[in-house]
Amino acid sequence: MALRLWASSAANALKISGTGARAAAPAYTISRYFATVLDGLKYTSTHEWVKHEGDVATVGITDHAQGHLGEVVFMELPDTGAKINSSPYEEGWMIKVKPSSPTELDGLLDAAKYTKHCEEEDAH
């Protein structure tokens, strides 16, 4: 899937997510020892989340990924009093795209499958 490949490449190159418009959080979250996973989003096995609204898909790096990122190579300092990496799902998105086919998102993981993927990955 082109969306997954592009998002993965962008996440690897950027290392830090950008800021964006504030969005309402899904109804509830699944929380594990490693990170917070929001129900209602789709996830890739390479740790990007996708929120599909209408004909736009918003893509960002998961909380799990930001906790495992390596060396920081660039940082834009926040305004006084602001926090870094405190909102990976609401304000920390990287890109917004219009998928050529909404069925591209069908192959992504739901919250429960992504949580299981992270647990298995961290066990190794």
A tleap script that builds the chain and sets N, CA, C and O, in Angstrom:
source leaprc.protein.ff14SB
mol = sequence {
  NMET ALA LEU ARG LEU TRP ALA SER SER ALA
  ALA ASN ALA LEU LYS ILE SER GLY THR GLY
  ALA ARG ALA ALA ALA PRO ALA TYR THR ILE
  SER ARG TYR PHE ALA THR VAL LEU ASP GLY
  LEU LYS TYR THR SER THR HIE GLU TRP VAL
  LYS HIE GLU GLY ASP VAL ALA THR VAL GLY
  ILE THR ASP HIE ALA GLN GLY HIE LEU GLY
  GLU VAL VAL PHE MET GLU LEU PRO ASP THR
  GLY ALA LYS ILE ASN SER SER PRO TYR GLU
  GLU GLY TRP MET ILE LYS VAL LYS PRO SER
  SER PRO THR GLU LEU ASP GLY LEU LEU ASP
  ALA ALA LYS TYR THR LYS HIE CYS GLU GLU
  GLU ASP ALA CHIE
}
set mol.1.N position { 0.836 -1.184 0.000 }
set mol.1.CA position { 0.000 0.000 0.000 }
set mol.1.C position { 0.874 1.238 0.000 }
set mol.1.O position { 1.770 1.385 0.831 }
set mol.2.N position { 0.606 2.106 -0.925 }
set mol.2.CA position { 1.405 3.316 -1.071 }
set mol.2.C position { 1.338 4.185 0.182 }
set mol.2.O position { 2.351 4.746 0.602 }
set mol.3.N position { 0.166 4.298 0.776 }
set mol.3.CA position { 0.008 5.109 1.979 }
set mol.3.C position { 0.892 4.597 3.099 }
set mol.3.O position { 1.571 5.381 3.761 }
set mol.4.N position { 0.893 3.279 3.319 }
set mol.4.CA position { 1.689 2.684 4.380 }
set mol.4.C position { 3.183 2.899 4.126 }
set mol.4.O position { 3.923 3.254 5.043 }
set mol.5.N position { 3.622 2.688 2.897 }
set mol.5.CA position { 5.027 2.849 2.554 }
set mol.5.C position { 5.462 4.294 2.733 }
set mol.5.O position { 6.522 4.560 3.298 }
set mol.6.N position { 4.649 5.225 2.254 }
set mol.6.CA position { 4.999 6.628 2.386 }
set mol.6.C position { 5.046 7.051 3.844 }
set mol.6.O position { 5.980 7.734 4.264 }
set mol.7.N position { 4.045 6.650 4.619 }
set mol.7.CA position { 3.998 7.022 6.033 }
set mol.7.C position { 5.190 6.462 6.782 }
set mol.7.O position { 5.770 7.144 7.626 }
set mol.8.N position { 5.560 5.231 6.484 }
set mol.8.CA position { 6.704 4.616 7.133 }
set mol.8.C position { 7.987 5.360 6.797 }
set mol.8.O position { 8.802 5.619 7.682 }
set mol.9.N position { 8.174 5.704 5.539 }
set mol.9.CA position { 9.365 6.441 5.117 }
set mol.9.C position { 9.418 7.820 5.765 }
set mol.9.O position { 10.470 8.262 6.226 }
set mol.10.N position { 8.273 8.489 5.793 }
set mol.10.CA position { 8.220 9.822 6.399 }
set mol.10.C position { 8.522 9.752 7.887 }
set mol.10.O position { 9.260 10.590 8.405 }
set mol.11.N position { 7.972 8.776 8.576 }
set mol.11.CA position { 8.209 8.628 10.010 }
set mol.11.C position { 9.680 8.374 10.300 }
set mol.11.O position { 10.240 8.943 11.238 }
set mol.12.N position { 10.298 7.531 9.506 }
set mol.12.CA position { 11.718 7.245 9.696 }
set mol.12.C position { 12.574 8.474 9.430 }
set mol.12.O position { 13.554 8.700 10.140 }
set mol.13.N position { 12.234 9.262 8.439 }
set mol.13.CA position { 13.021 10.439 8.092 }
set mol.13.C position { 12.832 11.580 9.085 }
set mol.13.O position { 13.796 12.268 9.423 }
set mol.14.N position { 11.604 11.792 9.559 }
set mol.14.CA position { 11.319 12.929 10.422 }
set mol.14.C position { 11.709 12.735 11.877 }
set mol.14.O position { 12.123 13.689 12.535 }
set mol.15.N position { 11.587 11.535 12.386 }
set mol.15.CA position { 11.903 11.197 13.778 }
set mol.15.C position { 10.994 11.874 14.801 }
set mol.15.O position { 10.770 11.304 15.869 }
set mol.16.N position { 10.472 13.042 14.527 }
set mol.16.CA position { 9.599 13.744 15.467 }
set mol.16.C position { 8.371 14.202 14.710 }
set mol.16.O position { 8.478 14.720 13.598 }
set mol.17.N position { 7.199 14.012 15.310 }
set mol.17.CA position { 5.967 14.414 14.641 }
set mol.17.C position { 5.777 15.916 14.747 }
set mol.17.O position { 6.335 16.571 15.627 }
set mol.18.N position { 4.971 16.452 13.825 }
set mol.18.CA position { 4.667 17.879 13.814 }
set mol.18.C position { 3.439 18.157 14.646 }
set mol.18.O position { 2.942 17.274 15.345 }
set mol.19.N position { 2.941 19.389 14.577 }
set mol.19.CA position { 1.731 19.737 15.310 }
set mol.19.C position { 0.622 20.010 14.318 }
set mol.19.O position { 0.868 20.347 13.160 }
set mol.20.N position { -0.585 19.861 14.783 }
set mol.20.CA position { -1.716 20.080 13.892 }
set mol.20.C position { -2.942 20.487 14.670 }
set mol.20.O position { -2.856 20.808 15.856 }
set mol.21.N position { -4.064 20.476 14.022 }
set mol.21.CA position { -5.324 20.856 14.647 }
set mol.21.C position { -5.730 19.840 15.701 }
set mol.21.O position { -5.481 18.645 15.548 }
set mol.22.N position { -6.342 20.307 16.751 }
set mol.22.CA position { -6.776 19.438 17.835 }
set mol.22.C position { -8.015 18.660 17.393 }
set mol.22.O position { -8.962 19.240 16.861 }
set mol.23.N position { -8.001 17.349 17.615 }
set mol.23.CA position { -9.128 16.500 17.239 }
set mol.23.C position { -9.699 15.839 18.487 }
set mol.23.O position { -8.992 15.653 19.478 }
set mol.24.N position { -10.961 15.492 18.435 }
set mol.24.CA position { -11.587 14.797 19.549 }
set mol.24.C position { -11.033 13.383 19.644 }
set mol.24.O position { -10.823 12.721 18.627 }
set mol.25.N position { -10.798 12.924 20.871 }
set mol.25.CA position { -10.269 11.578 21.083 }
set mol.25.C position { -11.377 10.546 20.916 }
set mol.25.O position { -12.542 10.837 21.190 }
set mol.26.N position { -11.023 9.341 20.468 }
set mol.26.CA position { -12.032 8.284 20.386 }
set mol.26.C position { -12.629 7.987 21.758 }
set mol.26.O position { -12.135 8.462 22.781 }
set mol.27.N position { -13.689 7.202 21.763 }
set mol.27.CA position { -14.460 6.947 22.970 }
set mol.27.C position { -13.638 6.404 24.131 }
set mol.27.O position { -13.849 6.816 25.271 }
set mol.28.N position { -12.715 5.497 23.874 }
set mol.28.CA position { -11.896 4.973 24.961 }
set mol.28.C position { -10.556 4.524 24.396 }
set mol.28.O position { -10.370 4.418 23.184 }
set mol.29.N position { -9.634 4.265 25.311 }
set mol.29.CA position { -8.304 3.847 24.886 }
set mol.29.C position { -7.975 2.484 25.465 }
set mol.29.O position { -8.541 2.063 26.474 }
set mol.30.N position { -7.059 1.812 24.813 }
set mol.30.CA position { -6.506 0.574 25.328 }
set mol.30.C position { -5.120 0.933 25.836 }
set mol.30.O position { -4.292 1.416 25.063 }
set mol.31.N position { -4.848 0.712 27.097 }
set mol.31.CA position { -3.560 1.087 27.650 }
set mol.31.C position { -2.805 -0.154 28.088 }
set mol.31.O position { -3.347 -0.998 28.803 }
set mol.32.N position { -1.581 -0.264 27.668 }
set mol.32.CA position { -0.705 -1.358 28.046 }
set mol.32.C position { 0.546 -0.772 28.671 }
set mol.32.O position { 0.709 0.448 28.697 }
set mol.33.N position { 1.412 -1.598 29.163 }
set mol.33.CA position { 2.622 -1.140 29.828 }
set mol.33.C position { 3.527 -0.336 28.896 }
set mol.33.O position { 4.337 0.454 29.380 }
set mol.34.N position { 3.420 -0.505 27.602 }
set mol.34.CA position { 4.347 0.126 26.676 }
set mol.34.C position { 3.869 1.472 26.147 }
set mol.34.O position { 4.698 2.327 25.838 }
set mol.35.N position { 2.594 1.685 26.035 }
set mol.35.CA position { 2.090 2.917 25.433 }
set mol.35.C position { 0.572 2.951 25.485 }
set mol.35.O position { -0.069 2.020 25.974 }
set mol.36.N position { 0.012 4.030 24.978 }
set mol.36.CA position { -1.432 4.159 24.839 }
set mol.36.C position { -1.795 3.912 23.385 }
set mol.36.O position { -1.165 4.449 22.474 }
set mol.37.N position { -2.829 3.087 23.178 }
set mol.37.CA position { -3.336 2.790 21.842 }
set mol.37.C position { -4.801 3.208 21.828 }
set mol.37.O position { -5.593 2.730 22.640 }
set mol.38.N position { -5.159 4.095 20.912 }
set mol.38.CA position { -6.536 4.584 20.857 }
set mol.38.C position { -7.407 3.685 19.993 }
set mol.38.O position { -7.031 3.311 18.882 }
set mol.39.N position { -8.563 3.351 20.516 }
set mol.39.CA position { -9.540 2.596 19.747 }
set mol.39.C position { -10.142 3.537 18.702 }
set mol.39.O position { -10.284 4.735 18.948 }
set mol.40.N position { -10.487 3.003 17.558 }
set mol.40.CA position { -11.094 3.812 16.513 }
set mol.40.C position { -10.115 4.274 15.448 }
set mol.40.O position { -10.529 4.799 14.414 }
set mol.41.N position { -8.825 4.088 15.684 }
set mol.41.CA position { -7.824 4.409 14.679 }
set mol.41.C position { -7.354 3.119 14.033 }
set mol.41.O position { -7.609 2.033 14.553 }
set mol.42.N position { -6.669 3.231 12.903 }
set mol.42.CA position { -6.015 2.098 12.259 }
set mol.42.C position { -4.518 2.256 12.487 }
set mol.42.O position { -4.027 3.370 12.674 }
set mol.43.N position { -3.792 1.136 12.471 }
set mol.43.CA position { -2.361 1.157 12.753 }
set mol.43.C position { -1.599 0.316 11.740 }
set mol.43.O position { -2.136 -0.636 11.175 }
set mol.44.N position { -0.329 0.685 11.517 }
set mol.44.CA position { 0.544 -0.119 10.673 }
set mol.44.C position { 1.483 -0.905 11.580 }
set mol.44.O position { 1.682 -0.544 12.740 }
set mol.45.N position { 2.053 -1.971 11.053 }
set mol.45.CA position { 3.016 -2.751 11.843 }
set mol.45.C position { 4.321 -1.989 12.019 }
set mol.45.O position { 5.171 -2.394 12.812 }
set mol.46.N position { 4.493 -0.879 11.282 }
set mol.46.CA position { 5.687 -0.048 11.427 }
set mol.46.C position { 5.416 1.176 12.299 }
set mol.46.O position { 6.183 2.138 12.268 }
set mol.47.N position { 4.330 1.147 13.080 }
set mol.47.CA position { 4.019 2.094 14.147 }
set mol.47.C position { 3.569 3.482 13.703 }
set mol.47.O position { 3.970 4.489 14.285 }
set mol.48.N position { 2.743 3.525 12.678 }
set mol.48.CA position { 2.054 4.753 12.322 }
set mol.48.C position { 0.569 4.536 12.601 }
set mol.48.O position { 0.066 3.417 12.493 }
set mol.49.N position { -0.123 5.605 12.958 }
set mol.49.CA position { -1.577 5.525 13.118 }
set mol.49.C position { -2.231 6.289 11.970 }
set mol.49.O position { -1.648 7.213 11.404 }
set mol.50.N position { -3.464 5.878 11.639 }
set mol.50.CA position { -4.214 6.512 10.566 }
set mol.50.C position { -5.642 6.753 11.061 }
set mol.50.O position { -6.307 5.843 11.556 }
set mol.51.N position { -6.090 7.987 10.915 }
set mol.51.CA position { -7.467 8.347 11.255 }
set mol.51.C position { -8.148 8.761 9.964 }
set mol.51.O position { -7.755 9.745 9.338 }
set mol.52.N position { -9.171 8.013 9.561 }
set mol.52.CA position { -9.863 8.265 8.297 }
set mol.52.C position { -11.146 9.025 8.575 }
set mol.52.O position { -12.032 8.527 9.270 }
set mol.53.N position { -11.246 10.232 8.030 }
set mol.53.CA position { -12.434 11.064 8.189 }
set mol.53.C position { -12.834 11.585 6.811 }
set mol.53.O position { -12.111 12.374 6.204 }
set mol.54.N position { -13.984 11.140 6.326 }
set mol.54.CA position { -14.430 11.542 4.994 }
set mol.54.C position { -13.477 11.008 3.947 }
set mol.54.O position { -13.230 9.804 3.882 }
set mol.55.N position { -12.941 11.895 3.129 }
set mol.55.CA position { -11.997 11.440 2.103 }
set mol.55.C position { -10.547 11.756 2.474 }
set mol.55.O position { -9.659 11.678 1.625 }
set mol.56.N position { -10.305 12.115 3.746 }
set mol.56.CA position { -8.955 12.466 4.206 }
set mol.56.C position { -8.484 11.471 5.267 }
set mol.56.O position { -9.236 11.098 6.167 }
set mol.57.N position { -7.242 11.057 5.143 }
set mol.57.CA position { -6.608 10.195 6.147 }
set mol.57.C position { -5.475 10.984 6.796 }
set mol.57.O position { -4.574 11.466 6.110 }
set mol.58.N position { -5.524 11.111 8.116 }
set mol.58.CA position { -4.476 11.788 8.868 }
set mol.58.C position { -3.539 10.716 9.394 }
set mol.58.O position { -3.992 9.708 9.937 }
set mol.59.N position { -2.228 10.921 9.239 }
set mol.59.CA position { -1.227 9.915 9.595 }
set mol.59.C position { -0.246 10.509 10.594 }
set mol.59.O position { 0.181 11.656 10.458 }
set mol.60.N position { 0.107 9.709 11.603 }
set mol.60.CA position { 1.100 10.147 12.585 }
set mol.60.C position { 1.854 8.964 13.149 }
set mol.60.O position { 1.585 7.817 12.792 }
set mol.61.N position { 2.798 9.243 14.031 }
set mol.61.CA position { 3.603 8.215 14.683 }
set mol.61.C position { 2.916 7.841 15.991 }
set mol.61.O position { 2.454 8.721 16.718 }
set mol.62.N position { 2.843 6.554 16.298 }
set mol.62.CA position { 2.157 6.098 17.510 }
set mol.62.C position { 2.927 6.462 18.772 }
set mol.62.O position { 4.116 6.777 18.729 }
set mol.63.N position { 2.226 6.411 19.882 }
set mol.63.CA position { 2.835 6.629 21.187 }
set mol.63.C position { 3.936 5.598 21.430 }
set mol.63.O position { 4.984 5.922 21.989 }
set mol.64.N position { 3.697 4.368 21.014 }
set mol.64.CA position { 4.693 3.301 21.150 }
set mol.64.C position { 5.974 3.678 20.399 }
set mol.64.O position { 7.073 3.515 20.928 }
set mol.65.N position { 5.836 4.175 19.180 }
set mol.65.CA position { 7.000 4.541 18.369 }
set mol.65.C position { 7.758 5.710 18.979 }
set mol.65.O position { 8.987 5.682 19.041 }
set mol.66.N position { 7.046 6.731 19.427 }
set mol.66.CA position { 7.756 7.886 19.979 }
set mol.66.C position { 8.522 7.514 21.230 }
set mol.66.O position { 9.524 8.152 21.553 }
set mol.67.N position { 8.071 6.495 21.941 }
set mol.67.CA position { 8.801 6.025 23.105 }
set mol.67.C position { 10.044 5.230 22.755 }
set mol.67.O position { 10.929 5.056 23.593 }
set mol.68.N position { 10.119 4.741 21.514 }
set mol.68.CA position { 11.252 3.928 21.079 }
set mol.68.C position { 12.176 4.636 20.091 }
set mol.68.O position { 13.153 4.047 19.628 }
set mol.69.N position { 11.873 5.902 19.764 }
set mol.69.CA position { 12.703 6.612 18.796 }
set mol.69.C position { 14.111 6.783 19.338 }
set mol.69.O position { 14.324 6.925 20.542 }
set mol.70.N position { 15.042 6.766 18.442 }
set mol.70.CA position { 16.454 6.883 18.812 }
set mol.70.C position { 16.887 8.323 18.979 }
set mol.70.O position { 16.151 9.153 19.512 }
set mol.71.N position { 18.084 8.605 18.518 }
set mol.71.CA position { 18.709 9.903 18.646 }
set mol.71.C position { 17.891 10.990 17.962 }
set mol.71.O position { 17.416 10.807 16.842 }
set mol.72.N position { 17.730 12.110 18.638 }
set mol.72.CA position { 17.024 13.247 18.076 }
set mol.72.C position { 18.009 14.023 17.200 }
set mol.72.O position { 19.082 14.411 17.663 }
set mol.73.N position { 17.648 14.246 15.948 }
set mol.73.CA position { 18.535 14.949 15.019 }
set mol.73.C position { 18.072 16.373 14.741 }
set mol.73.O position { 18.828 17.159 14.169 }
set mol.74.N position { 16.863 16.722 15.125 }
set mol.74.CA position { 16.325 18.060 14.943 }
set mol.74.C position { 15.222 18.271 15.960 }
set mol.74.O position { 14.450 17.356 16.247 }
set mol.75.N position { 15.146 19.472 16.504 }
set mol.75.CA position { 14.078 19.767 17.444 }
set mol.75.C position { 13.652 21.211 17.281 }
set mol.75.O position { 14.483 22.118 17.276 }
set mol.76.N position { 12.363 21.415 17.149 }
set mol.76.CA position { 11.801 22.756 17.155 }
set mol.76.C position { 11.287 22.986 18.561 }
set mol.76.O position { 10.428 22.244 19.038 }
set mol.77.N position { 11.804 24.008 19.230 }
set mol.77.CA position { 11.431 24.242 20.615 }
set mol.77.C position { 9.989 24.714 20.723 }
set mol.77.O position { 9.545 25.541 19.927 }
set mol.78.N position { 9.255 24.192 21.707 }
set mol.78.CA position { 7.855 24.588 21.896 }
set mol.78.C position { 7.759 25.953 22.564 }
set mol.78.O position { 8.744 26.477 23.083 }
set mol.79.N position { 6.563 26.513 22.541 }
set mol.79.CA position { 6.313 27.756 23.258 }
set mol.79.C position { 6.495 27.510 24.749 }
set mol.79.O position { 6.369 26.374 25.207 }
set mol.80.N position { 6.785 28.544 25.500 }
set mol.80.CA position { 6.948 28.431 26.940 }
set mol.80.C position { 5.708 27.793 27.556 }
set mol.80.O position { 4.583 28.221 27.296 }
set mol.81.N position { 5.922 26.772 28.369 }
set mol.81.CA position { 4.831 26.082 29.039 }
set mol.81.C position { 4.250 24.912 28.267 }
set mol.81.O position { 3.465 24.144 28.823 }
set mol.82.N position { 4.610 24.756 27.010 }
set mol.82.CA position { 4.104 23.640 26.199 }
set mol.82.C position { 4.923 22.385 26.472 }
set mol.82.O position { 6.061 22.477 26.934 }
set mol.83.N position { 4.354 21.204 26.191 }
set mol.83.CA position { 5.028 19.927 26.402 }
set mol.83.C position { 5.363 19.291 25.044 }
set mol.83.O position { 4.610 19.443 24.083 }
set mol.84.N position { 6.491 18.582 24.972 }
set mol.84.CA position { 6.879 17.840 23.770 }
set mol.84.C position { 6.379 16.412 23.893 }
set mol.84.O position { 6.416 15.834 24.979 }
set mol.85.N position { 5.902 15.824 22.769 }
set mol.85.CA position { 5.470 14.430 22.711 }
set mol.85.C position { 4.383 14.087 23.721 }
set mol.85.O position { 4.340 12.963 24.220 }
set mol.86.N position { 3.522 15.019 24.023 }
set mol.86.CA position { 2.453 14.740 24.980 }
set mol.86.C position { 1.137 14.404 24.299 }
set mol.86.O position { 0.179 14.031 24.975 }
set mol.87.N position { 1.066 14.526 22.994 }
set mol.87.CA position { -0.196 14.331 22.292 }
set mol.87.C position { 0.029 13.678 20.922 }
set mol.87.O position { -0.223 14.312 19.897 }
set mol.88.N position { 0.498 12.425 20.886 }
set mol.88.CA position { 0.799 11.819 19.593 }
set mol.88.C position { -0.424 11.574 18.722 }
set mol.88.O position { -0.282 11.420 17.509 }
set mol.89.N position { -1.614 11.534 19.297 }
set mol.89.CA position { -2.804 11.226 18.517 }
set mol.89.C position { -3.654 12.447 18.177 }
set mol.89.O position { -4.341 12.431 17.156 }
set mol.90.N position { -3.637 13.489 18.978 }
set mol.90.CA position { -4.470 14.655 18.705 }
set mol.90.C position { -3.693 15.747 17.981 }
set mol.90.O position { -4.157 16.249 16.957 }
set mol.91.N position { -2.524 16.125 18.486 }
set mol.91.CA position { -1.772 17.244 17.923 }
set mol.91.C position { -0.487 16.811 17.228 }
set mol.91.O position { 0.201 17.650 16.646 }
set mol.92.N position { -0.148 15.539 17.271 }
set mol.92.CA position { 1.134 15.089 16.755 }
set mol.92.C position { 1.090 14.424 15.407 }
set mol.92.O position { 1.948 13.590 15.116 }
set mol.93.N position { 0.130 14.753 14.568 }
set mol.93.CA position { 0.064 14.115 13.259 }
set mol.93.C position { 1.128 14.685 12.335 }
set mol.93.O position { 1.612 15.800 12.535 }
set mol.94.N position { 1.491 13.893 11.306 }
set mol.94.CA position { 2.524 14.303 10.347 }
set mol.94.C position { 1.930 14.810 9.043 }
set mol.94.O position { 2.315 15.871 8.553 }
set mol.95.N position { 1.000 14.060 8.484 }
set mol.95.CA position { 0.480 14.398 7.160 }
set mol.95.C position { -1.017 14.126 7.086 }
set mol.95.O position { -1.572 13.381 7.895 }
set mol.96.N position { -1.652 14.743 6.105 }
set mol.96.CA position { -3.033 14.435 5.735 }
set mol.96.C position { -3.013 14.120 4.252 }
set mol.96.O position { -2.450 14.868 3.454 }
set mol.97.N position { -3.638 12.996 3.887 }
set mol.97.CA position { -3.657 12.564 2.494 }
set mol.97.C position { -5.073 12.151 2.108 }
set mol.97.O position { -5.915 11.885 2.965 }
set mol.98.N position { -5.315 12.104 0.808 }
set mol.98.CA position { -6.570 11.577 0.283 }
set mol.98.C position { -6.229 10.254 -0.400 }
set mol.98.O position { -5.683 10.246 -1.503 }
set mol.99.N position { -6.556 9.116 0.264 }
set mol.99.CA position { -6.264 7.815 -0.365 }
set mol.99.C position { -6.986 7.686 -1.700 }
set mol.99.O position { -8.123 8.136 -1.845 }
set mol.100.N position { -6.327 7.076 -2.666 }
set mol.100.CA position { -6.964 6.888 -3.973 }
set mol.100.C position { -8.116 5.906 -3.873 }
set mol.100.O position { -9.044 5.943 -4.682 }
set mol.101.N position { -8.058 5.027 -2.882 }
set mol.101.CA position { -9.125 4.075 -2.643 }
set mol.101.C position { -9.260 3.844 -1.143 }
set mol.101.O position { -8.290 3.441 -0.501 }
set mol.102.N position { -10.440 4.089 -0.563 }
set mol.102.CA position { -10.627 3.865 0.873 }
set mol.102.C position { -10.340 2.426 1.305 }
set mol.102.O position { -10.069 2.177 2.479 }
set mol.103.N position { -10.397 1.485 0.373 }
set mol.103.CA position { -10.118 0.088 0.730 }
set mol.103.C position { -8.651 -0.125 1.076 }
set mol.103.O position { -8.302 -1.165 1.634 }
set mol.104.N position { -7.776 0.839 0.757 }
set mol.104.CA position { -6.367 0.746 1.153 }
set mol.104.C position { -6.233 0.644 2.669 }
set mol.104.O position { -5.288 0.034 3.170 }
set mol.105.N position { -7.163 1.232 3.391 }
set mol.105.CA position { -7.094 1.243 4.849 }
set mol.105.C position { -7.573 -0.066 5.475 }
set mol.105.O position { -7.337 -0.312 6.658 }
set mol.106.N position { -8.242 -0.902 4.688 }
set mol.106.CA position { -8.790 -2.154 5.215 }
set mol.106.C position { -7.711 -3.114 5.702 }
set mol.106.O position { -7.972 -3.934 6.582 }
set mol.107.N position { -6.513 -3.029 5.152 }
set mol.107.CA position { -5.439 -3.930 5.528 }
set mol.107.C position { -4.685 -3.522 6.785 }
set mol.107.O position { -3.778 -4.232 7.221 }
set mol.108.N position { -5.052 -2.379 7.375 }
set mol.108.CA position { -4.361 -1.909 8.574 }
set mol.108.C position { -4.903 -2.606 9.819 }
set mol.108.O position { -5.971 -3.217 9.787 }
set mol.109.N position { -4.158 -2.506 10.906 }
set mol.109.CA position { -4.520 -3.159 12.168 }
set mol.109.C position { -5.484 -2.300 12.969 }
set mol.109.O position { -5.395 -1.072 12.939 }
set mol.110.N position { -6.415 -2.942 13.694 }
set mol.110.CA position { -7.245 -2.196 14.633 }
set mol.110.C position { -6.461 -2.089 15.949 }
set mol.110.O position { -5.352 -2.613 16.048 }
set mol.111.N position { -7.026 -1.417 16.957 }
set mol.111.CA position { -6.316 -1.177 18.218 }
set mol.111.C position { -5.893 -2.472 18.907 }
set mol.111.O position { -4.767 -2.567 19.397 }
set mol.112.N position { -6.771 -3.462 18.952 }
set mol.112.CA position { -6.449 -4.725 19.628 }
set mol.112.C position { -5.327 -5.473 18.916 }
set mol.112.O position { -4.424 -5.999 19.568 }
set mol.113.N position { -5.373 -5.525 17.585 }
set mol.113.CA position { -4.320 -6.215 16.830 }
set mol.113.C position { -2.990 -5.473 16.921 }
set mol.113.O position { -1.931 -6.097 16.983 }
set mol.114.N position { -3.045 -4.139 16.928 }
set mol.114.CA position { -1.808 -3.362 17.058 }
set mol.114.C position { -1.201 -3.562 18.447 }
set mol.114.O position { 0.015 -3.704 18.576 }
set mol.115.N position { -2.036 -3.575 19.479 }
set mol.115.CA position { -1.547 -3.816 20.837 }
set mol.115.C position { -0.850 -5.167 20.914 }
set mol.115.O position { 0.234 -5.270 21.488 }
set mol.116.N position { -1.457 -6.203 20.343 }
set mol.116.CA position { -0.856 -7.536 20.328 }
set mol.116.C position { 0.471 -7.524 19.563 }
set mol.116.O position { 1.448 -8.135 19.998 }
set mol.117.N position { 0.501 -6.827 18.424 }
set mol.117.CA position { 1.724 -6.712 17.621 }
set mol.117.C position { 2.849 -6.081 18.456 }
set mol.117.O position { 3.975 -6.579 18.444 }
set mol.118.N position { 2.559 -5.005 19.171 }
set mol.118.CA position { 3.565 -4.324 19.996 }
set mol.118.C position { 4.057 -5.223 21.131 }
set mol.118.O position { 5.255 -5.270 21.412 }
set mol.119.N position { 3.142 -5.931 21.777 }
set mol.119.CA position { 3.531 -6.829 22.854 }
set mol.119.C position { 4.449 -7.929 22.348 }
set mol.119.O position { 5.445 -8.261 22.990 }
set mol.120.N position { 4.109 -8.495 21.189 }
set mol.120.CA position { 4.943 -9.549 20.606 }
set mol.120.C position { 6.299 -8.997 20.174 }
set mol.120.O position { 7.325 -9.648 20.372 }
set mol.121.N position { 6.311 -7.816 19.591 }
set mol.121.CA position { 7.550 -7.197 19.141 }
set mol.121.C position { 8.467 -6.876 20.322 }
set mol.121.O position { 9.675 -7.098 20.252 }
set mol.122.N position { 7.895 -6.358 21.394 }
set mol.122.CA position { 8.698 -6.004 22.575 }
set mol.122.C position { 9.204 -7.240 23.313 }
set mol.122.O position { 10.204 -7.170 24.028 }
set mol.123.N position { 8.523 -8.363 23.146 }
set mol.123.CA position { 8.947 -9.602 23.814 }
set mol.123.C position { 10.216 -10.176 23.184 }
set mol.123.O position { 10.923 -10.961 23.816 }
set mol.124.N position { 10.503 -9.788 21.950 }
set mol.124.CA position { 11.682 -10.320 21.263 }
set mol.124.C position { 12.882 -9.500 21.448 }
set mol.124.O position { 13.945 -9.833 20.924 }
savepdb mol mol.pdb
quit
